Amino acid sequence: MDYRLAVLFTIVVPLFLLIWAFVKRSEPIQHLLIIYWRVASLFAITVYLMIAAVPIGFLTLLMSGFLITVTLWFWVDLNEEIRELRNSPLKASFTSWRWAATIYNLIGIISQIPFVVCAFKSRNDLLNEPFCNVWLDPPWLFKQIFHPDWPQEFIGFLGFSGLVIYTIFLCYFVLVKLQRQGRSATGN
């Protein structure tokens, strides 16, 4: 159930809203959703780490929920521009999704806290511990559907590579870009 809601709140609805925002030329919503997709890519990385049963995937799952929630509300200039948009079905849908995604992610973060211990187990312990490996079933189903012939080791390599690249860009953002432009998404 959680993964189906995750797909709905983190992939389907924001993708639909992004396309709608481009069609309606709503730049503030476009900009926030593009930033959202950059941040939400950690969720995709997490799926690949979980497919390979890499324990750190439990930490990236927790972090992705936290970062997504922060991203939805962090940008002062975009929040102001969105607030100033005239009322429309797009604005109402976006605002509703933003609140729903925030609540969903906060509940997800709280519910995942007991599973953080799984991040500190060995891979073998993770696979043998029903408390932990129940979280691996949906990613393994994803693998069966989209990557049936790919070895788990290769998928794990892709997940780790993505995590390294993501971490480099996140550090650059926090240490350089955020210092320069603050909470302004546009740098103004």
C-alpha positions in Angstrom: 0.0 0.0 0.0 2.7 2.5 0.9 4.5 2.0 -2.4 1.3 2.5 -4.4 0.7 5.8 -2.5 4.3 6.7 -3.0 4.0 6.2 -6.8 0.8 8.3 -6.8 2.1 11.2 -4.6 5.7 11.3 -5.8 5.5 10.3 -9.5 2.1 10.3 -11.1 0.5 13.5 -9.7 3.6 15.7 -9.9 4.3 14.6 -13.4 0.8 15.4 -14.4 1.0 18.8 -12.7 4.3 19.5 -14.4 2.9 18.8 -17.8 -0.2 20.9 -16.9 2.0 23.8 -15.7 3.9 23.8 -19.0 0.7 23.7 -21.0 -0.7 26.6 -18.9 2.7 28.4 -18.9 2.6 28.8 -15.1 6.3 29.5 -14.5 6.3 29.4 -10.6 4.6 26.0 -10.5 6.9 24.8 -13.3 10.0 26.0 -11.5 9.0 24.4 -8.1 8.1 21.1 -9.8 11.4 21.0 -11.7 13.2 21.5 -8.4 10.9 18.9 -6.8 12.0 16.3 -9.5 15.6 17.0 -8.9 15.2 16.3 -5.2 12.8 13.4 -5.7 15.4 11.6 -7.8 16.7 10.3 -4.5 13.6 8.2 -4.2 14.4 6.5 -7.5 18.0 5.9 -6.3 16.5 4.4 -3.2 14.5 1.9 -5.2 17.7 0.7 -7.0 19.5 0.4 -3.7 16.6 -1.6 -2.2 16.5 -3.9 -5.3 20.1 -4.8 -4.5 19.3 -5.1 -0.7 21.8 -2.4 0.1 21.1 -1.4 3.8 21.9 2.3 3.2 18.7 2.4 1.2 16.7 2.6 4.4 18.5 5.9 5.2 18.0 7.3 1.7 14.3 6.4 1.9 14.0 8.5 5.1 16.1 11.3 3.6 14.1 11.4 0.4 10.9 12.0 2.3 12.5 14.7 4.4 14.1 16.5 1.4 10.9 16.3 -0.7 8.9 17.9 2.2 11.4 20.6 2.7 11.6 21.3 -1.1 7.9 21.8 -1.4 8.0 24.8 1.1 11.6 26.1 1.1 11.6 28.7 -1.7 10.3 32.0 -0.4 10.1 33.6 -3.8 8.2 30.7 -5.5 5.8 30.4 -2.5 5.0 34.1 -2.9 4.6 33.9 -6.7 2.3 30.8 -6.3 0.3 32.6 -3.7 -0.1 35.6 -6.0 -1.3 33.5 -9.0 -4.9 34.0 -9.9 -7.2 31.2 -8.7 -7.4 28.4 -11.3 -7.9 24.6 -11.4 -4.1 24.2 -11.8 -3.3 26.4 -8.7 -5.9 24.5 -6.7 -4.7 21.1 -7.8 -1.1 22.0 -7.2 -1.8 23.4 -3.7 -3.9 20.4 -2.8 -1.1 18.0 -4.0 1.5 20.0 -2.1 -0.4 19.7 1.1 -1.2 16.0 0.5 2.4 15.2 -0.4 3.6 17.0 2.7 1.3 15.2 5.0 2.0 11.9 3.3 5.8 12.4 3.5 5.6 13.4 7.2 3.6 10.3 8.1 6.1 8.3 6.0 9.1 9.7 7.8 7.5 9.0 11.2 6.5 5.4 10.2 10.0 4.7 8.8 11.9 5.7 12.0 11.6 2.2 13.5 13.2 0.7 10.3 16.3 2.9 10.5 18.0 0.0 12.4 17.9 -2.0 9.1 20.3 0.5 7.6 23.0 -0.7 10.0 22.6 -4.4 9.4 24.8 -6.4 7.0 23.2 -7.4 3.7 22.8 -11.0 4.8 21.2 -9.9 8.1 18.9 -7.6 6.1 17.8 -10.4 3.8 17.2 -12.8 6.8 15.3 -10.3 9.0 11.6 -10.3 8.1 11.2 -7.0 9.9 13.5 -5.4 7.4 13.2 -7.4 4.2 9.4 -6.7 3.9 10.5 -3.3 2.5 12.4 -5.1 -0.3 9.4 -6.8 -1.8 8.0 -3.8 -3.8 11.4 -2.9 -5.2 12.0 -6.5 -6.2 8.6 -6.5 -8.0 9.7 -3.3 -9.8 12.8 -5.2 -10.9 10.8 -8.2 -12.2 8.6 -5.8 -14.2 11.3 -3.3 -15.6 14.6 -5.1 -15.2 14.0 -8.8 -15.2 17.3 -9.8 -16.8 19.6 -7.3 -15.0 21.7 -8.7 -12.2 21.1 -7.3 -8.7 24.8 -6.3 -8.5 24.6 -4.1 -11.5 21.4 -2.5 -10.2 23.2 -1.9 -6.9 26.1 -0.3 -8.8 23.6 2.0 -10.6 22.0 2.9 -7.2 25.4 3.6 -5.6 26.6 5.6 -8.6 23.4 7.7 -8.5 23.8 8.2 -4.8 27.4 9.5 -5.2 26.3 11.9 -7.9 23.3 13.0 -5.9 25.4 13.6 -2.9 28.0 15.7 -4.8 25.2 17.9 -6.3 23.5 18.2 -2.9 26.7 19.2 -1.2 27.4 21.8 -4.0 23.9 23.2 -3.5 24.2 23.4 0.3 27.8 24.7 0.4 27.9 27.0 -2.6 24.6 27.8 -4.2 22.5 28.1 -1.1 25.1 30.4 0.4 25.0 32.6 -2.7 21.2 32.9 -3.3 19.6 31.9 0.0 16.0 30.7 -0.1 15.4 32.3 -3.5 14.9 29.7 -6.2 15.6 32.2 -8.9 18.6 33.9 -7.2 16.9 37.3 -7.1 
